Amino acid sequence: MFTTFSFLQSILERYTRKGGTMKKVILLTILFVFFFIQFPISSTHGYVISDIQEVQTIGVPQNDFIGSASIAEVNFYEDDYNTKYIFPMQGMCVTNDDLIAVIDNGYGKIHVLTPLLQEKFSFGSLKDFVYPTDIAFYNNKFYIVDPFKREVRIYTKDGYFVKSVQKNILTSPIGIAVLNDFVYVSDYFSHMLFKFDANFNVVSEAKINFPLGVSSDSKGRIYVVSGSEDKVYAFDSNLHLIKAFGDDILTFPVDVAVSASSTIYVVDRGITPSGKPNPKIAMYNSSFNLIDTFGTLSSSTTFIPNGSFLTPASIAINSTGSVFVFDTGYYFYLESNPSAPFGYPAITRISVFSPSGYFITKKDFLRDSSNGILLNPLSASLDERGNTWVLNKGNLDKSEILQFGPDGNLLKRILKIGSNELPSLTSIYADKKGQVIAIGDNQILLFNTSGTFKLNLTNTNFGSLKKIIFYNGYYYATSFEKGSVIKLDGNFKIVSTFAVCALPSGIAFDSKGNAYVTSLSDNMVHVYSPSFKEFGKFGGAGKNNFKLYIPEDVAVDKNDVVFVANSENGKITVFTNTGAPLFETQSNYPGITSIELLDSHIIVSDAFHSVVRIFEIEKQYVDYAFTVSVNPPEITLSTSDFANIYILVTNTGTKKDVYSVDVSSTNRNFRVTMGEGNNFTLESNASKRIKILLKTVGDVKDGDTGDIIARVTSSYGKFSITASCSVRISSILTPSLYIEEGNDQLGNDISVPFYIKNAQGIRGISFDLIYDKNRISFSRLSFETEFSDSVVLTAPMDKGITVLIEFSKSNYIFGTQKIGAIVFKTLTIGSSILQIDNAKYANVVDIVKDFDSVFPSGITVTPYLSVDIPQNYTTTKESVTITGKSSLGCKLTINGNLITLNPDGTFSFKFNISAYTTTLTITSTAPTGEETTITRVINFAGKLKVTIVLQVNNPYMYVNGEKCEIDPGRGTAPVIIPGWNRVVLPIRAIVEKLGGIVDWDPRQQIVIIKMENKTIELQIGNNIARVNGREVVIDSSNPLVKPIIINDRTMVPLRFVAEQIGCSVLWSDKDKKITLEYVFP
């Protein structure tokens, strides 16, 4: 025995326990995951979402309160989305009559105050703004920028909306000033300052790293703060640089303003990742020399001494030189997250200083929940009475529980349990059964919906509880740091604990008992069976459409449509239950931290704006709609490699549809092959997954890239959807273990090929293969010829088998090679994941390593199905009887006709022949969606006659006794046109049943029928047809008869066409039936 195998055997001895189980000791990196390895999959929704509209907002102050956005829960910072310098920023400006305009980006408002800080009026709302950051006043108009909406909004002096400006060049407009009819806008992510003319055409531009606030002076100079450089840039009006200054004194600057006497005032938020904050206002003269600073750090986060600051964020100066500074509240850096600041505005303030910096007066805005004002609401839930329960001040030092009525008015506050203040909590949930549950670290609090305290339960086994819901008689809670879901009984005693994804947050269940859990680690929705075995996941980190950043929560409606609180992307993102993209809002809702569904309404907590929002889902039950997804969305291969790509098509319309799939590659060296036919039919709510084999061919080089593009077209809906997978070639790939998928009908063995990829000399491998032992059982390993002398050891486990293989010395593995197949016996119908754990390999020098990447797979056992008729069967009889057998409990169809099974599973079906060559499609479908299909071709050798019976206003016809739709999926029927007394109908079904072809010329609106040696042309609105080029009157006794369009369908006179193609026509006036007979030549 070779050394390698001896070492692998020692691994088996070390980890094998009594009964053959093996302990999981290695965490593997999954390079990509199949989009629901089980297949086929059905989706149970039958609608598309046309919009999600906000209908109510709870927690918006109704007085002159001026707030700020809160970033206590999420700060939106990602490595590819550097928001470090954006928060907090909250601009001010002065009008020509010395009114002070202040942005409130907590509630999307602009407050206009007198110099004495008395409110005159306000305008705007959260429907207008997401995060407005700066404001300018010029020529009796307000100009306001919102980087989250990528927009400049213009209002009159009285607050009436004028227009919105969105330019492709503006990715994140954050600062603004207007001077001499020119608009100066700083754009944060593009690192640019733009000068626009009055029509917003670019005049000039300047490069500035992370620009923020913008201002101008009476000399025509433009001033811009650079967030990352801690400087202020001074330009002339044409954006020629004059001077950059301030980095010797400024630590976190945000805004700038210039007085009439040319004194430059710079707002320094003073926040640093290390050390004590140093907020201040720095004063410079017109030569950019420091004059002085004023302001000190407040000693309290809830009370600000006069002349002190927490985090000043904007500045404005009136005509008398008074300096107005807005303080946004407490902002700070977390030791665990120094990338960008967090913060929350428990108190905000406008301070007024003299030109030299002496404090004059102030106006404070204290968030008091007794007035229904929220702060960092982490969770909201609706009870059975229609009241909304909100966890206020979630994750802060102490929390509050508030109850609002259906009208949004505050009903109740819970601040204490007895004499003790509520602890820091994370979520709240009304179970719709009279109870309200609040959770936190190792703690569950229980109240009834009247607000009476009932239970305080602590348990260190809970861990940091994130979300809790009630399902099927039990409560389920996610334990964030433990990476688990805890199942609790009605008394909140632990029943079971299930290991799930890292950092689980939201949880929801579908109608089948599958659990959907969001992960704040990999930004995906993980899907688990009722026994919490993972069988799919979707989403993934990114800013693109249907990507997720911090998916805090998830909800599933009664149609199994999945709604995700896409927190840092600011969206509600909707998927089918198979993970296919369905709908996504605009990114107008950053900071959504909880989501709950009730009928057609969505209730979310918005921790960024400190409100609770209620949305209405606008649904359309359209006939034809579908979704397409490709998985994996991106993949890396070696220069000589292959991979499977999966296309998932889901019919979201209300009617059956027929689809065609075309797959192409933008790189000629990436060859794609479809594993099955590219045409298929889906019933409403059904899904189909199609496998695409991708191979690298030709002169592939390291660094090559390309896209695999799937285009799916609806035959009835007449539209297409494309999705793509990005492919990259790399020579730096580590060995991986790759298992194909397999499927076969019940009773047959299933062989699952497995490969080693990107090997650099492998002597042996070991891995655990986990699968559903109720579905399949391990039979044997079958090796490729060159590996037939390999030494093999297998050992049973509770959940599968352990496999150890040592290759002979002459057959060490290099590159990518197929090793063989794992053979299973089929036990029951259904799908099983083939999950790989503890995968190791030994190289040629006996070093044992973990496989860095594994490619899991799945097995599908489909129903048993047999038929007694051979392929390419030839007969002279006009009818054929087909017999066979299927698994019991399955739905059997032949060419779409439902066939009844006998008690023993046998069936018999008499088929009337209506064509010389007929393809029969026999399908057995299990209740769980698995299908087995057999096709048989029948050739007719006699003289063929076809009889077609139609009836006015009946969308079905009978062809040699077989019932079928005239216009599949559309319900179109023959009709009698009033005044004509003639029957018209869509002719395609008739002609095609007789072996003809129907074409359509959309430009000239002509129907072209080709049958045997005859061509018939009929034009919409024309009572003269052309038959083999000769003009023929359609109805000589009635010139009104002509082709027409009804409900987007071309309807042609039946008798004319039928007689022209050689049919006899019989009309029954009694039951309004038409019988056509056609004898094939």
N, C-alpha and C positions, 0 to 999 in steps of 0.2 A: 504494500500500500504506500502510495506516495506521501511525502511529508505534508503536502498541502491538505490532503484529505484528512490526515491525522489531526491537523490543526482544526479543520472544520468540524471534525467529530468531537473534538474537545469543546467546541462552542456548543454543540448539541447537548453534551453531557452537563455543561455548566448551567444552561438555561432551561433544560427540560425538567419538568416537575412530574410528580406522580400523576398518572393518567394521560401523559403525553402532552400536557399543556406547556406553552412557552411564554415566558414573561417578556413583555415589551420593554426594551431597554434603549432603543435608538430612535431619535427623532429624525425623520427623513425629510428632505426638501422635495416637495412635489413640483416638478417643473411645469406641468399644466394638468388641469383636471378636466375630465370629460363633462360636457354639459348634460348632466343627468345621465349617468352611465346606463341606468335602466332604460329600456325602450321596447316597444313604442310607448309613448306617453300621451295621455289625453289631458287637455286643458278644459276646465269646466266653465269658462266664461263665454258669453255669447254676445258681447257688445264691444264697442270701441269707445274710448273716452275722447270727447270732443274738446273738453276744457275742464279745468278745476278752478272755480271762482270763489274768492273770499266773500262771505256773506255777513260775518260778524267779527268784531274785534273786541276782546274783553281786556280791561286794564288800562285803557287810554284815559289820562286825566282830562277832565272837562273844563278846567279853569286855566289860569295863566302859568301853570307849571311848565318849567323848561327842564327836560331831562337829557340824558346821554345814553348811547348804546352801551350794553354790558358785554364784556368779553371774559367773564369769570369762568365760563364753561368751555368755550372754544375760542381760539385766537386766530384761526384760519391760516396759520403759518404752515407751509410745507416746503420741502427742499426746492420744489419747482414753482413755488408761489410765495415769495418773500413779502409778507405783510408787516414786517417788523416795524416800519416807520409810519404806517397808516393810522394806527390807533394810539391814543385818541386824537381826533382832529375835528373841530367843530367851529366853522368860520363865523365871523361877524363883519358887518359893514355899517357905514353911516350914510344916510340919505342927504339930499341937498338942504333939507330943513332940520338937520341934526337929530333925526329919529335913528334909533339903534335897531338894526335887524340882526337877530340871533338865530342860528340854526339849532334845531332840536332834532338830532339824528336818532334819538330813541323812538320818537313818534312821527318822524317824517314831516315836521312842521317848521315854519319860519315865524318867529314871534317878532313883532315890531313894537318897540318900547319908546317912551319919551326919555329925554336925558335924565329924568328923575326915576327911571326904571319902572314906570307905570305902563302896563300893557295897553296899547291902542287896539290892536287886532292881530290875528294870526291867520296863516293860510297853509295849505298843503296837508298831506296825510300819508300814511304808509302805502297807499295805493299809488302815490305820486313819486315817492322817494324810498330808497332802500338804505343808503348811508350817505346823505349829503354832507360834504366836507368843507366847502368854501362858497362864499357869496360876495358879489360885487354889485354896486349901484351906479348906473350911468344913464343919463338922459331919460329919467323917470321910469327906469326899468330895473328889475332885479335879475341878475344872472347867477344861476346856482349850478354847481357841478356835483355829480354823483358817480364816483368811480365804479360802484357795483352795478349800476345800470348803464354805464358807459355813455353818459348823457349830459348835455347842458340844457337846462330848462330856463325859460325866460318868462317873467311875470311883469305885470304893470306895477306901478307904485302902490296901487290899492290891493294888490294880491291876486289879480285876475290872470289866468294863464294865457300866454301869448303863443308860444310854440316850443317844440322840443327839437334839439339839434343832436343828431347822432352821426358821427363821421367814422369811416373805417379806420382812419389814422389815429383816432382816439380810442385807446384800449382801456384807459382808466383815468379819465379827467378828474383831477383832485384839487387843483388850485386855480383861481381865476381873478383877473383884473381887467378893467376896460378903460382905455385911454384914447381920446381923440378918434373915436369911432372904430378903433381896433380892439380886438378881444385877445387877451393873452391867457393861454390855458397850459398849465403844467400837466403832463401825462405820466403817471407814476411808473407803470411797468415798461413803457417804452423809453423811459429816461429822457424825455424831451420836454422842451418848452416851445409852444407854437404861438406864432402871431397870425391871427386870422383877420381878414377884412370883415366888413359888416355882413357879408353874405356867407361867412365862414369858409372862405377860400384861404388856403395857406399862403402867407406872404413871406414869412421867414421862420427859422427854427434854430434852437440851440440845444446842445447835449448837456444834460445835468443828471447826475446819479440820484435816483429816487427823489425827484422834486416834490415839494409839498406846497405850502402856502405861497401866494403871489400877491404883490402889491405894487403901487406906482406912486410917484411923487409929482410935485408941481413942476419939476424940471424935465419931466418926460422920461425919467428913469424907471426901469422895471426891476423889481427885487424878487428873488425866488430862493426859498429855503431848500437846501439839499439835506435830506434826512440821513443818508449814510456818511456824508462828509462832515457833518456838524458845521456847515458853513451857510452863509448867505451870499448869493451871487447878485451883483449889480450890473445891469445892462443898460445901454441906451435904447431908444424906442425901436431901433432896427435889430435889436438883439446882438449887438456887438459888446463883448465883455469889457466892463470897466474895472471891476474889482471883485474878488472873492475874499470874504473876511469872516471872522468869528470863531474859527475852530480852536482858538486858544482859550476860549471861555465857555463855549456852548457844549453841552453834552447830549442833548436830545431835542434839537430845535424843531419847531413845527410851523410857525406863522410869523409874519412880519407886517408892520404898518409904519407909515411915515406921516409925521405931523406937518402942518402948514409951515412951521419954522424949520423943516428939513431934518428934524431929529428922527432917527431910525430906531424903532422899538422891535425887538425880537423876542418871541415867546420861546422859552426853553422849558420843556416838560421835565427835564432833569432826571429822567429815569435811567438807571444803569443796571446791568446784570449783576454787578458786584458793588458793594458800597452803598452809602446812604443817598437817597434821592436829593437832588438839589434844584428844585424848581425856582425859576426866577424870570424876570424881564430884564433884558440887556438893552442899554441905550447907547447909540452911536451917533456921532455927528455926521455931517454931510461928506466929510473926508474919510469916513468909515473908521474913525478912531473911537475906542470905547470911552464913554462918558461915565457911566455908573451902572449898577444893577440894583434892583429892588425886589422884595418878596422873600419870604422864608418858608421852610417846610412846615406844614401844619402838624401839630402834636397829636391830632386825633383824626380818625377816618370818618367820623360822623359829625364832628363840630370843627369848623375852621375859624381860628382866631383872625381878627381883622388884620389885613395886610399879609396874611399867609396864603399858601397855596397847597393843594394836594397835587393836582396835575393840570396846570393851565394849558389850554389848547387853542385859543384864538385871541385876537386883539383888534380893537378898532379905536380911532381917535376922532373926536368931533372938532368942530370949527374953533372951539375955545381952547383946544389942547388937552381936554380931559381924556384920560386913558381908560378904556373899558376892556376888562379881561374876563374871559369865561373859563371857569374851572370845572372840569368834567368829573371830578371825584377821584377815587383811590385807584391808582394803577401801579403795577408792580411786576417784578420778574419772579418766577418760581425757580427755586434752586434746581428742581428736577427738569425744568424746561426753560433754559436761558435764551432760546432762539428768538422769542418775541414776548412782549409784555402781556399780562392779563390785567383785568380790572373790573370794578363795578361801581356805579355812581349812587352810593347810598345818600350822598348829598352833592348837589351842584350849586354853583354860585356865580353871580356877576359881581365883580368888584370894580370900583371906580377910583382912579388915582389922579393926582395932579400931574402936570407935565413933568415934574421932577421926581415923581414916584411916591408921593405921600398919599396914604390911604385916606379916602374921603367918605365913601359909603359902600354898601353892598346890598344884594338881595339874594337870599338863600332859598333853595328848593330841596326840601327834605322828603325823601320817599317814605310816606307813612301809609302802611297797608290799611289803616282804618278808613282811608279815603279810597280804597280799592286800587291803589297804585302798587304795582308789582316790581320785584327786583329779582332777576335771575330765576324765573319760574322754570323749573326743570321738568315738570310733569303736570299734565292735566287729564282729567277723566270725568266722564259724564255718568251720573247715577241714574237709577230707575225713575226718578222724579223729574229728570231733565235739568237738574242742577249740575254745575261744573265745579269740580273740586280741583284746586290748584296747590301744588307744593311750591310755596314762595320761599325765596332765599335758599334754594336748594344748594347743597354742598358748601354753604357758608358756615360760619361758626355756630349759628343756631338757625333753625328753619321755622317756617310758619305754614299753617294749613288754612286756606281760604276757601269759602264756598260762595259761588255766585249763582244767582237765579237765571232762568231762561232769558231774561231781558238784559243780562249782563251786570245787574246791580249786586253789590256786595251784600250777602246775607249773614255770614258768620266768619269769625276768625278763631282759630285755635292756636294759642301761643304757648300754652303750658300743659303739662300733665300734673295735676295737683299744684304743688308749689315749684315744680321744676320746669325750666324752659325746655322746649322741644330741642332735641339734639340736631346735629347736622344730618339731614336725610337726603336721599337720592331720587325717590320716585313715589308716586301716589297712584292708587288704582281703586276705582269703585267697581265692585264685582256684579252690579246690577241685581243683587240679592239682598240689599239693605246694609251692606258693609263697605267700609272704606279702609283700605290697607295702605299704610305708609311704611317704607323700608329704608334701611341704611346699613351701616357697617355692623354686621352680626346682630341685627335688630329688626323686629317687625312690630309695628304699632297698629292696633285695630280700633276703629270707631264704627258706630252705626251712622246711618245717613242723617240722623238728627244731630250729630256732632258729639254724642256721648262716648266717652272713652270706655273701652272694654278690655283691652289686653295690651301688655307690654312684654314681649318675648325676646329674650336675648339668647344667642346660641353661637358659640365660636365656630361651629361647623358651617354656619351660614356664609361666613366671609363677607366681602363687600358686595351686598346685594344691589343690583342695577335696575332691573325691571321685574314686575310680577304680573301674572295674569291668571284667570280662572278658566279651566277647560275640562270638560267631561268629569266633573265631580272633584277635581283636584286643583290646587294652586301650583304654578310652576314659576320659579324665580331664577334669574341668571345670577351667578356668583362671579363677579368680574375678575378678580385676581386669581381665583381658584380654577377658572376655566371650566366651569361646570354649570349644569342646570339642576336645580333641586326641586324634587316633587314633594309636595306637602299635602297632608290631609286637611279636613275642615277645621281642625284644631291647631294647624300649622306645625304639626310634628313631621319630621322628615320621614318620608316613605322610601325614596330612592334618590340617589345622586348619579347623574350621568356626565361623563367627561365629554366636553364639546370643544369648540374652537377656542383659540386664545382670545382673551379679553372679550367675552360675550357681553352683549348689551341688550338689544331688543329681542323679544320672543313672541311668536304667534303660531297658531295652528290652522291647518286647512281642514276641509270637510272630511278628508280621509285620515286625519290624525297625524299627518306629517308636521313636523315642527320646523319653523324657519327662525334662525338665530343670526343676528348681525354681529360681526366681529369688528372691533375697533383696532385690531392688529393687522389684518390683511384687507380690511375694507370690503368684505364680501358678505353675502347672505348665504349661510350654510343651511343645507336642508337635511333633515333627519327623519328616518322612519318612526312609526309609533314607539318602537323599542330603542330609539335614539342611536340607530346606526346611520352614519352619514352616507348619503347616496348622491349628493350633488352640491354645487355652489355656483353663485353667479355674482356679477358686479365687478369688483376690483378697483384699485386706486387709480384716480385720474380726474382731470377736469373736463374730459370730453363727454359727449352725450352718453347717458346711461352708465357712466362711471361713478364711483362712490368715494367720498372722503368723509370719514367719521359718520357712518350710518348708525345713528344713535338708537333708532327704534324701527320696528316693522309691524305691519298689520296686514291681515288677510281677510278679504270680504267673503260673503257667502258663495260667491262664484269662483273662489280660489284665486282671485287676482291679488297680487302682492304689492303693497304700498310701503315705500321705504322713506324714512326721514333722513334725507341726504344732507346732513347738517352743514358741513363746511362748504359744500357746493351750493347751498341755499335753495335746494329743490325738493319737491316731492316727486320721487322717481317710481314709476309703476312698471311692473313686470308681469308676465303670465306666470303660472305656477311652474312652468318649465324653464323660467329664467329668460324668456324672450322679451326684448324691449317692447313696451306697450304705449307708454305716455310719460312725459316729463314736463313739469312746469318750467317757466322761466326761473332764472336764479335770483329771484326776488325775496327769498325767505331764508336768509342765513341764520344759523343758530337754532334750527328746529331740533328739539331734544326729546320730544315724545310724539307719538301719533296713535290715534284711536279712530276706529270706524264705527259709524252707526247709520245703517241703511245707506243713503246716498250722501252722507255728510262725513267730513274728516275734522277731528279736533286735534290741534297741535299746540304744544307750548313753544313759544319763541323766546329763548333765553337771551338772544341778542338785543331785541327790542323790548324785552320784558312785557310781553303781552301773550294772550291766548287767542289763537285764530281759529275760526270755524269756516270751513270751505264746503261748497256743494259740488258734487261730481256731476258733470253734465255728460250723460251717456247717449250714444246713438246705437240703436240696434240695426246696423246696416246689413244689407244682404251679403256684400262681398268685402271682406277685409282680412288681412293676414299679417303676421309678423315673421321676420327672418332674423336669425342670429347665426353667427359662425363661431365655433370654438375649436381650438384656442384662438383668441384674437391676434396673437402674435406668437411666433415660434422661432427657435434658433436651431439650425442644422449644421452638420459638418459638410465637407465638400462632396462626400459620397454617402448619401443618407436618405432616409424616407420618414414619413410621419403620416398619421391619419388626421384629417380635418373633418369636422362634423357640421353639417348644416341642419338647423332645426327650423322647420316651417310649421306655424300654428295657424289654423283657420279661425280667426276671431269674428267672422261674419256669422249671420244667422242661417245661411244656406250652404249646401254642399258646393264645392268648387273643384275645378281641375287645374293643376299647376304644372308648369314646365320649369326645369332648372338647367341653367347653362353656367358652366364654370370655366374661367379663363385665368391666365397668368400674365402678369406684366413683364415677366422675365422668361425668355424662351428656354432657359436652362432649368426652370422649375416646371416639371411635367406633372399634370394632374389627370387622374382617371377616376370616374365615378364608379362606385361599387355596384350600382344597379341602374335601372332605367330612369330617365330624367323626366318622365311624365307620371303623375299619380293623382289620385282623387282623395280629398279629405272631407269628411262630414263636418258640420259645424262643431266647433270646440275641440276638434281632434288635432293631433300633432304628428309629424313624421320627421325622423332623423335620417339623414343621408350621409353616408361615409364617402369621403374623397381621399384617395391615396395620392400623396405628394412625394415625388422622387426628384432628386437632383440629378441632372444629366449634363453631358457636354463639358464645356470648359468653365466649370464653376470655380470661383476664386474666393478666398477669404475676404469678407467685407461686402460681398454681393448682397443686394436686397431686391425685394419685389413684393408684389401683392397677389394673393389668390382671391379672385373676385367671383362671388356667387350672385347670379341674377335669377330671381324667381319671378315668374309671370303668372298672373291669374288669367285663366281662359275666359271666365265669365265677367270678372270685374274689369278686364282689359287694362291692367296697370302692372307695373313691375316694381320690385324692391331689390336693392343690392346690399350686400354686406361683404366684408373682406377680412382676410387674415394676412398680417404682415410677416414676411419671412426674411430672416437674416442668416448669412453664412458666417460661421466662425470656425477657426482651426483650434481654438482653445476650448475644448469641451471634455468633460470628465466622463468616465464610463457610466452608463445607465442601463437599467433593467427594464425591458419593454415587453408588455404582454398585450397581445391582440384581444379583441372581443370575439365571442362566439355565440351562435344561436342555431337551434335546430328544434324539431318538433318532439314532443313527449314520446319516449320510447327509444329514441335514437341516442347514440353517444355524441357528445360535443367535444371537438378538438380545438384547443386554444393555443395558437402558435406563440412562442416566446423567443425573444432576441436579447443579445447583449450588443449595445451600441457604443462606439467610440472607445473601444478597448485598446490598451497598449501592452498586451501580454497578460492574460488572466488564466490561472491554473484551476481555479475552482470558485464556486459561488454557493451561498446559502441564503435562504429567505423563508419567511413565514407567508403562507398564502391563506388569507382569511375570506370565507364565503359563507353563504347560507346553506347549512347542511340539510335543512328541510327541503331545499330546492334541488340540489345536486349533490352527488357524492364523488369523491376522487376515485378514479379507476387505475390510471397508470401514466407513466411518462413515455412518450414516443419520440425518439431522437432522429435527427437527420443522420444520413448514412455515415458521414465522417465522424460523428460523435457517438456512434453506437457502442463503442467500447468504453464509454465513460462509466465511472463508478458512481452509483446513486444510493442515497439513503433517504427514506421518507419516514416521518413519524407523525401520528395523528395528534391533533390539538383539539381543545374544546370547540374552537371556532374555525378549524381548518386543518392544514397540514404544515409541517416543516419539511423543506426540501434542501438537500445537500448534494452537490454534484462536483466530482473531480474529473477534469478532462485528461485524456491521455497526453503524454509528453509531446507527441507528434501533432497534437491538435490544440495547442494553447490558442486563446482567442485574441485576435487582432482586428481592429476596425469594427465593422458591424456585421454580425453573423446571426443567422437563424439557428437556434440550438435544437429546436424540436417543437413538440406540442404537449400540453397538459390535457389529458383526456378525462372527461367527467361522464358519469351516468346521470341521466335525467330522472328526477323523482316526481316533481310537481310543476305545473305551469307557473311561470312568473319570472322575475328578473333577480339576479344576484350580483352584487359587486364582487369583483376579484381585487381585494385590497392587499398590498404588499407591505410587510413590516420586517424590520430587522434584516434588511438586505445588505449582504457583505460580499466582498470578493477578495481573493488572494492573488497577488501578482507573482511573477516568475521568481522573485527572490523571497517568497514566503511572507511578505508583509500583508496583513489583513486590513482592509479598509472598508469603510461604509460606502455604498453607492450614494453619490451626492444627489442623484435624481432617479426617480422611479416613475414609470408610466402605468398607472392602474388601469383596469379594464372592467368588463362585465360580461355576464352570460345571460341570455334570454332563452327560456324554455317555452316554446309555442305549442298550441294545441295539436293533438294528434289529428291527422286528416289523411284519408285515402279515398280514391275513386277507382271504379272498375273499368273505365274507358281509357284506351291507350292514346298516346299522343299521335296526331295526324291520322285520326280515325276517318275512314271514308265510308259513306252509306248512300243508298238510293232511296231510303225512306224519308218521308217528310217530317218525321218526328223521331227523337231519340230519347230513351229513358236512361238516366244516369243514376247509378247507385254508388254508395260509399259509406264511410263511417267517420265520425268526429268525436272528439272528447265531449263528454256530457257537460252541460252547463254553459256551452259556448253558443254564440250566434252564428248560424251558417247562412251564407248568401251565395247565390250563383248569378253572376252578372247583375248584382244589386238586388235580386229578388230574395226575400227571406224564406228559408226552407225550414220546415219543422223536423226536429230530430225525434226518432223513436226512442222509447225508454232505454234501449241498449246502445244508443248512439248512432244507429244506422239511419240512412235517409234514402229517398228516391225522388227523382225530379224528371218530369217529362218536358222535353224541350222541342218546340216547333221551329223547324229550320226556315230561315227567311233570307239566306244568302248562300252563295256557293262555297264560301269559306267563312267560318264563324269561329271566333275565339271565345271560349268559356273561361271565366275567372271564378274559381270556387274558393271561398275564403271562410275560415273558421276563426272567430274572434272571441277571446276569453273576456270575462267581465272586467279584468284588470287591463285590457287593451292589447295583449299579445295576440299576434295573428299568424296563421299559416295559410299560405295561398298556393294553389295548384292551378296551372293553366293547361287547357287542352284545346287543340285545333281540330275542328270537324269539317271535313270536305264533303260537299254534296255532289253526287254523280248523276242525279236525275235531271228532269226538266223542272225548273224552279218557278213556282208561282207565289207571289206575295200579295196578301190581302191586308189592307190597312183600314181600320175603322176609326173615325174621328167623330166628335160630337161638339156642337156649338157650346161655347163657354166651359168646356171641359179641358183642363190642361194636359190630360193624358190621352194616349191613343193605344190601339191594340194592333200589333204587327204579328200576323199569323197566330193570334190569340195571346201573345205576350204583351203585358202592359208596360208602357214606358212613357216618360215625359216628352212632350212635344218640344219644349224649350227648357232643358234641364236647369233647375235652380232658379228659374225666373217666374214660373207659374203662368206663362203666356198661353192663351187658349184661342181657338178659332172664334171669330165673331162675325155677326151679320152687320154690315154697314147700313144704317137707316137711309132710305132713299134709293139705295142701290139694289137691295134684296139679293146681295151676293156675299159669299163667305170669303174672308181673307184670313191668312195665318202666316206665321214664320215658316217658310218653305224648306229651310235647311234640313230639318229632321226627316221630312218625307223623301227628299232627293237622296240624302245619304243612306237611308234605309234601302234604297233601290240601287245603290252602288254609284250614284252620281256625285258631282262636286259642285259646291256653291261658293262663288267668290263675290267680293264687294269692292267696287270702285268708289272710295269716299269722295274723290274730287268731283266726279260727275254724278254721284249718287245712283249708281247702276248696279243691280243684282245680275250676276252672270251665272247661269246654270249650264253645266256640261253633263250630258247624259248620252252614252253610246256615241252615235255620230251626229248628235244634235247639240247646238249651242243656242240658248235663249237669253236675251238681254232685256231687262225691264228697268225702266228709269222711274224714280220717284216722281209722282205727279204727271206722268205721261201715259196717255191711254193707248199709245201705240208701242208695241214690242218689236224686237228684231229676232227672227228665228233663222239661224244660219245665214245672217246678213240680210234677210228679206223682211220688210216692214209688214207687220200683221196687227190689225186692230184687236185689242184684248177682248172687247165685248161689243159686237156690231149692233146689238139691240140697246145698249146703254153706254153712251160715250163717257159717263161719269166714272166708270170703273177703271181704276188705275192703282198702281202700288202706292201705299201711303206709309207714314211712320206713326206708330201709336206707342206711347210710353217707351220711347227710345228703341223700338223694335220695328224692323221693316216687315210690313204685312203685304202679301201679294195675293191676287185673286186665285183661289184654289183650282177651280174647274179649268181655267185657261191653261195653267201650268201642267196640271195632271194630264189633260188630253194631249198636250203638245209632246209630253215625254212618253206617251203610249199607254196611259192608264185608262181603264174604263171607270166611269164615275156614276155611282148610284146614290140618289138623295132620298132620305126618308123624312117627309115633312112632319110626321107625327112626333118623333123623338129627336128631330133635328140632327140626324146622323148622316155622315157621308161615308160611303164604302168605296175604296179604291182597289182595283185589281190590276196587277201588273205581272205579265208573263215574260220572264227573261228570254232573250233571243238565243 
